[in-house]
Amino acid sequence: MSGSVAVTRAIAVPGLLLLLIIATALSLLIGAKSLPASVVLEALSGTCQSADCTIVLDARLPRTLAGLLAGGALGLAGALMQTLTRNPLADPGLLGVNAGASFAIVLG
């Protein structure tokens, strides 16, 4: 059984990493104004001064990085909660995180 899990993991991890890279690239390319890949690459390399580069650097790149960081943080928080409670079905309500967040919203 462990061999089957290892094979599945060996296929799933690179596949999901490739999917993340594709989604990241698409988030930089697609928007209200679709941009060609050459413009995005020029903007990321710093050799472009057009309005399209401003779109990439000031709007799309921060949004994409924020999404990646937030998703990673939420995944890490979920894994940490499941590890600490030793419960694979742990959720934020288990430790009162939802109640604390609601209280913070009421105070704010």
C-alpha positions as CSV (number, residue, x, y, z in Angstrom):
1,M,0.0,0.0,0.0
2,S,2.8,2.4,0.7
3,G,4.2,1.9,-2.8
4,S,0.9,3.0,-4.2
5,V,0.9,6.1,-2.0
6,A,4.5,7.0,-3.1
7,V,3.6,6.6,-6.8
8,T,0.5,8.8,-6.4
9,R,2.4,11.4,-4.5
10,A,5.2,11.3,-7.1
11,I,2.6,12.1,-9.8
12,A,0.4,14.5,-7.8
13,V,3.0,16.9,-6.5
14,P,4.6,17.8,-9.8
15,G,1.2,17.9,-11.5
16,L,-0.2,20.3,-8.9
17,L,3.0,22.4,-9.0
18,L,2.6,22.7,-12.8
19,L,-1.1,23.6,-12.3
20,L,0.0,26.4,-9.9
21,I,2.5,27.8,-12.3
22,I,-0.1,27.8,-15.1
23,A,-2.7,29.5,-12.9
24,T,-0.1,32.1,-11.9
25,A,0.9,32.8,-15.5
26,L,-2.8,33.1,-16.5
27,S,-3.5,35.5,-13.7
28,L,-0.8,37.8,-15.1
29,L,-1.9,37.4,-18.7
30,I,-5.7,37.6,-18.4
31,G,-7.7,40.6,-17.1
32,A,-9.9,43.4,-18.3
33,K,-7.2,43.9,-21.0
34,S,-5.5,40.7,-22.1
35,L,-1.8,41.1,-22.5
36,P,0.6,39.1,-24.6
37,A,3.2,37.0,-22.8
38,S,6.0,39.1,-24.2
39,V,4.7,42.2,-22.5
40,V,4.4,40.4,-19.2
41,L,8.0,39.0,-19.5
42,E,9.3,42.5,-20.4
43,A,7.5,44.0,-17.3
44,L,8.9,41.3,-15.0
45,S,12.4,41.9,-16.4
46,G,12.2,45.6,-15.9
47,T,12.9,46.6,-19.5
48,C,9.5,48.0,-20.4
49,Q,8.1,51.4,-19.7
50,S,4.6,51.3,-21.4
51,A,1.2,51.4,-19.8
52,D,0.8,47.7,-20.2
53,C,3.9,47.2,-18.0
54,T,2.3,49.4,-15.4
55,I,-0.8,47.2,-15.5
56,V,1.3,44.1,-14.8
57,L,3.5,45.6,-12.1
58,D,1.0,47.7,-10.2
59,A,-2.2,45.7,-10.5
60,R,-1.8,42.1,-11.6
61,L,1.5,41.1,-9.9
62,P,0.6,42.3,-6.4
63,R,-2.8,40.6,-6.7
64,T,-1.3,37.4,-7.8
65,L,1.4,37.4,-5.1
66,A,-1.2,38.3,-2.4
67,G,-3.3,35.3,-3.6
68,L,-0.4,33.0,-3.5
69,L,0.6,34.1,0.0
70,A,-2.9,34.0,1.3
71,G,-3.6,30.5,-0.1
72,G,-0.3,29.2,1.3
73,A,-0.9,30.7,4.7
74,L,-4.4,29.3,4.8
75,G,-3.1,25.8,3.8
76,L,-0.4,26.0,6.4
77,A,-2.8,27.1,9.1
78,G,-5.1,24.2,8.3
79,A,-2.3,21.7,8.3
80,L,-1.0,23.1,11.6
81,M,-4.5,22.9,13.1
82,Q,-4.9,19.3,12.0
83,T,-1.5,18.4,13.3
84,L,-1.8,20.0,16.7
85,T,-5.3,18.5,17.3
86,R,-4.3,15.2,15.7
87,N,-7.7,15.4,13.9
88,P,-7.8,15.2,10.1
89,L,-11.2,16.8,10.2
90,A,-10.2,19.8,12.3
91,D,-11.7,23.1,11.3
92,P,-11.5,26.7,12.7
93,G,-14.6,26.2,14.9
94,L,-12.9,23.5,16.8
95,L,-10.6,25.9,18.6
96,G,-12.9,28.9,18.7
97,V,-11.1,30.8,15.9
98,N,-14.5,31.7,14.3
99,A,-15.7,33.2,17.6
100,G,-12.5,35.2,18.0
101,A,-12.7,36.5,14.5
102,S,-16.3,37.6,15.0
103,F,-15.4,39.3,18.3
104,A,-12.6,41.2,16.5
105,I,-15.0,42.3,13.8
106,V,-17.4,43.6,16.4
107,L,-14.6,45.5,18.1
108,G,-13.2,46.9,14.9
